Amino acid sequence: MRDQLDDIQKHLNDGYGRAQHLNKVELPKRFYKDVAAGPVEGGFVVTLDGRQVRTPGLKIPVVVPSAAIATAMAAEWAAQGEFINPGTMPTVRLINSGVESGEARIPAFRDEIIKFAGGDLLLYRAESPQPLVAAQEQHWDRALVAIARQFDVSFQPTFAIQHQPQPQATLDRLAALLEREHLITLTAMVSMTGLTGSGLLTLGYWHKLLDPEDVWTAAHVDEDYQVTQWGEDDEAIARRAMRRVEFDTAVAVLEAMRG
């Protein structure tokens, strides 16, 4: 299953490194003048000089279910200068990943989110130092309680390093929440899950139990504590900024899909 998600995971888990790579390769020249977004049968598309865009790998026509997503993609295409830099087109890259994955990968996407939830960031707690313990309790307990109450499930947090299995009834209940989600919704959810390390935070956001800042803060509790102890170097700052762009892109796509 992991192999099926490589295109998305490269983009999600190491967004900064991938963007750096794109900056090093020879970029193609811009070949179009006019960019537009509009409706077609079955959704919305972006056109370049009147021609519908396709994915870069499999050359699949890109049709999205939301006008807002098509508009965001068109804006990224229009913002390109003399050269086309995919590193500055996060919405286009995310949607292309989903389109090229195809409907056949929907079960794998659902499984990926639930696999993260079963070994979730929020479930593995520090025993010390106290400031870190307090921060985890503050941000993680709120999320777990909200999800547990909303969906009538239970969790088994642990202080151990070893994997702590979660109740199967909980995982089954969470999996059922994803049964009818659209491919693009699941693509963005996998993105958010990979960036945060938490299927539970992603589910909490999608079901309006947590706002994006809640999710981002909770996902970085450990990292933020380490920064207070050791500081943060320029590369780490840049990497986190790039990941925030990817996160905000997933949020924007999911908000568009709510409509």
C-alpha positions as CSV (number, residue, x, y, z in Angstrom):
1,M,0.0,0.0,0.0
2,R,2.8,2.4,0.8
3,D,4.1,2.1,-2.7
4,Q,0.7,3.2,-4.0
5,L,1.1,6.5,-2.1
6,D,4.7,7.4,-3.0
7,D,3.8,10.4,-5.1
8,I,1.8,11.9,-2.4
9,Q,4.1,11.0,0.4
10,K,7.2,12.4,-1.3
11,H,5.3,15.7,-1.5
12,L,3.8,15.5,2.0
13,N,6.5,14.1,4.2
14,D,9.4,16.0,2.7
15,G,7.8,19.0,1.1
16,Y,10.8,21.3,1.7
17,G,13.3,18.8,0.2
18,R,11.2,18.1,-2.8
19,A,10.7,21.9,-3.5
20,Q,14.5,22.3,-3.1
21,H,15.0,19.5,-5.7
22,L,12.6,21.2,-8.1
23,N,14.6,24.4,-7.8
24,K,17.7,22.6,-8.9
25,V,16.4,20.9,-12.0
26,E,16.1,22.6,-15.3
27,L,12.6,24.1,-15.3
28,P,10.4,24.2,-18.5
29,K,9.7,27.5,-20.1
30,R,6.2,28.8,-19.8
31,F,4.4,27.8,-23.1
32,Y,1.0,29.6,-22.6
33,K,-0.4,33.1,-22.3
34,D,-4.0,32.8,-21.1
35,V,-5.2,30.8,-18.1
36,A,-8.9,30.2,-17.3
37,A,-11.0,28.1,-15.0
38,G,-14.6,27.0,-15.8
39,P,-17.2,24.3,-15.7
40,V,-17.4,21.2,-17.8
41,E,-19.6,18.2,-17.6
42,G,-18.7,16.5,-14.4
43,G,-16.9,19.3,-12.7
44,F,-14.4,22.2,-13.3
45,V,-11.2,22.5,-15.3
46,V,-8.3,24.8,-15.9
47,T,-7.3,25.7,-19.5
48,L,-4.1,27.1,-20.8
49,D,-4.7,28.9,-24.1
50,G,-8.0,27.1,-24.3
51,R,-6.6,23.6,-23.8
52,Q,-7.5,21.6,-20.7
53,V,-4.6,20.8,-18.4
54,R,-3.5,17.2,-17.9
55,T,-1.4,15.5,-15.2
56,P,2.3,15.5,-15.9
57,G,2.9,11.8,-15.6
58,L,-0.1,9.9,-17.0
59,K,-1.5,12.8,-19.0
60,I,-4.9,12.4,-17.5
61,P,-7.3,15.3,-18.0
62,V,-7.7,17.1,-14.7
63,V,-11.4,17.6,-13.7
64,V,-12.1,18.7,-10.1
65,P,-15.4,18.8,-8.3
66,S,-15.1,22.3,-7.0
67,A,-14.9,25.7,-8.7
68,A,-12.8,27.0,-5.8
69,I,-10.2,24.3,-6.4
70,A,-10.1,25.0,-10.1
71,T,-9.7,28.8,-9.4
72,A,-6.8,28.1,-7.0
73,M,-5.1,25.9,-9.6
74,A,-5.6,28.5,-12.3
75,A,-4.1,31.2,-10.1
76,E,-0.9,29.0,-9.6
77,W,-0.6,28.5,-13.4
78,A,-1.1,32.2,-14.0
79,A,1.5,33.2,-11.4
80,Q,4.3,31.4,-13.3
81,G,6.9,33.6,-14.8
82,E,9.3,32.8,-17.7
83,F,9.7,29.3,-16.3
84,I,7.2,26.8,-14.7
85,N,8.2,25.9,-11.2
86,P,6.1,23.1,-9.7
87,G,7.5,24.0,-6.3
88,T,5.4,27.1,-6.3
89,M,2.2,25.2,-7.3
90,P,1.1,23.2,-4.2
91,T,-2.5,23.0,-5.2
92,V,-1.7,21.7,-8.7
93,R,0.7,19.2,-7.3
94,L,-1.7,17.9,-4.7
95,I,-4.6,17.5,-7.2
96,N,-2.4,15.9,-9.8
97,S,-1.3,13.3,-7.2
98,G,-4.9,12.5,-6.5
99,V,-6.0,12.3,-10.1
100,E,-3.1,10.1,-11.1
101,S,-3.7,7.8,-8.1
102,G,-7.3,7.3,-9.4
103,E,-10.4,5.9,-7.8
104,A,-8.8,2.5,-7.4
105,R,-6.6,3.9,-4.7
106,I,-9.4,5.2,-2.5
107,P,-9.3,2.1,-0.2
108,A,-5.6,2.5,0.2
109,F,-6.0,6.2,1.1
110,R,-8.6,5.4,3.7
111,D,-6.4,2.6,5.2
112,E,-3.5,5.0,5.4
113,I,-5.4,7.5,7.5
114,I,-6.7,4.8,9.8
115,K,-3.2,3.3,10.1
116,F,-1.9,6.6,11.3
117,A,-4.8,6.9,13.7
118,G,-4.0,3.4,15.1
119,G,-0.5,4.5,16.1
120,D,-1.3,8.1,16.4
121,L,1.0,10.9,17.5
122,L,-1.6,11.9,20.2
123,L,-1.4,8.4,21.8
124,Y,2.3,8.3,22.7
125,R,3.0,10.5,25.7
126,A,6.1,11.7,27.4
127,E,6.6,11.0,31.1
128,S,8.9,14.0,31.5
129,P,10.0,16.8,31.5
130,Q,6.9,18.4,33.0
131,P,6.6,21.4,30.6
132,L,6.4,18.9,27.7
133,V,3.9,16.7,29.6
134,A,1.8,19.7,30.3
135,A,1.8,20.9,26.6
136,Q,0.8,17.4,25.4
137,E,-2.0,17.3,27.9
138,Q,-3.2,20.7,26.9
139,H,-3.3,20.2,23.2
140,W,-3.6,16.5,22.7
141,D,-6.2,15.7,25.5
142,R,-8.6,18.3,24.0
143,A,-8.5,16.6,20.6
144,L,-8.8,13.1,22.0
145,V,-11.8,14.0,24.2
146,A,-13.6,15.8,21.4
147,I,-13.2,12.9,19.0
148,A,-14.1,10.3,21.6
149,R,-17.3,12.1,22.6
150,Q,-18.3,12.9,19.0
151,F,-17.9,9.4,17.7
152,D,-18.5,7.3,20.9
153,V,-15.0,5.7,20.8
154,S,-12.2,5.1,23.3
155,F,-8.4,5.3,23.1
156,Q,-5.6,3.8,25.0
157,P,-2.7,6.3,25.3
158,T,0.6,5.0,26.5
159,F,3.9,6.1,27.8
160,A,5.7,3.1,26.3
161,I,7.8,3.2,23.1
162,Q,6.3,-0.1,21.9
163,H,3.2,-0.1,19.7
164,Q,0.0,0.1,21.8
165,P,-2.9,-1.4,19.8
166,Q,-6.1,0.6,19.9
167,P,-9.5,-1.0,20.3
168,Q,-10.7,-2.5,17.1
169,A,-14.1,-1.1,17.6
170,T,-12.6,2.4,17.6
171,L,-10.6,1.8,14.4
172,D,-13.7,0.3,12.7
173,R,-15.8,3.3,13.8
174,L,-13.2,5.8,12.5
175,A,-12.8,3.8,9.2
176,A,-16.6,4.1,8.7
177,L,-16.3,7.9,8.7
178,L,-14.3,7.7,5.5
179,E,-16.4,5.3,3.5
180,R,-18.1,7.8,1.3
181,E,-15.4,10.5,0.9
182,H,-14.4,11.7,-2.5
183,L,-11.0,10.9,-4.0
184,I,-9.9,14.6,-3.8
185,T,-11.1,14.8,-0.1
186,L,-9.1,11.7,0.7
187,T,-6.0,13.0,-1.2
188,A,-6.1,16.2,0.9
189,M,-6.7,14.2,4.1
190,V,-3.7,11.9,3.4
191,S,-1.7,15.1,2.9
192,M,-2.7,16.5,6.2
193,T,-2.1,13.2,7.9
194,G,1.4,12.9,6.5
195,L,2.3,16.4,7.5
196,T,1.0,16.2,11.0
197,G,1.7,12.6,11.8
198,S,-1.9,12.2,13.0
199,G,-4.9,10.6,11.4
200,L,-6.9,11.7,14.5
201,L,-6.1,15.4,14.1
202,T,-7.1,15.1,10.4
203,L,-10.4,13.5,11.3
204,G,-11.0,16.0,14.0
205,Y,-10.5,18.9,11.6
206,W,-12.6,17.3,8.8
207,H,-15.5,16.9,11.2
208,K,-15.2,20.4,12.6
209,L,-14.0,19.5,16.0
210,L,-10.7,21.3,15.6
211,D,-9.7,24.3,13.6
212,P,-6.6,24.4,11.4
213,E,-4.5,26.2,14.0
214,D,-5.5,23.7,16.7
215,V,-4.3,20.9,14.4
216,W,-1.0,22.7,13.4
217,T,-0.2,23.5,17.1
218,A,-1.0,20.0,18.3
219,A,1.1,18.4,15.6
220,H,4.2,20.5,16.7
221,V,4.0,20.2,20.5
222,D,7.2,18.1,20.7
223,E,9.0,20.1,18.0
224,D,8.1,23.4,19.7
225,Y,9.3,22.1,23.1
226,Q,12.7,21.1,21.5
227,V,13.0,24.6,20.0
228,T,12.6,26.1,23.5
229,Q,15.5,24.0,24.7
230,W,17.9,24.1,21.8
231,G,16.7,26.8,19.4
232,E,15.9,26.4,15.7
233,D,18.3,26.6,12.7
234,D,17.5,28.3,9.4
235,E,17.0,25.0,7.6
236,A,14.5,23.8,10.1
237,I,12.6,27.1,9.9
238,A,12.5,26.9,6.1
239,R,11.4,23.3,6.1
240,R,8.6,24.1,8.5
241,A,7.5,27.0,6.4
242,M,7.3,24.8,3.3
243,R,5.3,22.2,5.3
244,R,3.0,24.9,6.4
245,V,2.3,25.9,2.8
246,E,1.5,22.2,2.1
247,F,-0.8,22.1,5.1
248,D,-2.6,25.3,4.2
249,T,-3.1,23.9,0.7
250,A,-4.7,20.7,2.1
251,V,-6.9,22.9,4.3
252,A,-8.0,25.0,1.4
253,V,-8.8,21.9,-0.7
254,L,-10.8,20.4,2.1
255,E,-12.7,23.6,2.8
256,A,-13.6,23.7,-0.9
257,M,-14.8,20.1,-0.8
258,R,-17.1,20.8,2.1
259,G,-19.2,22.8,-0.4
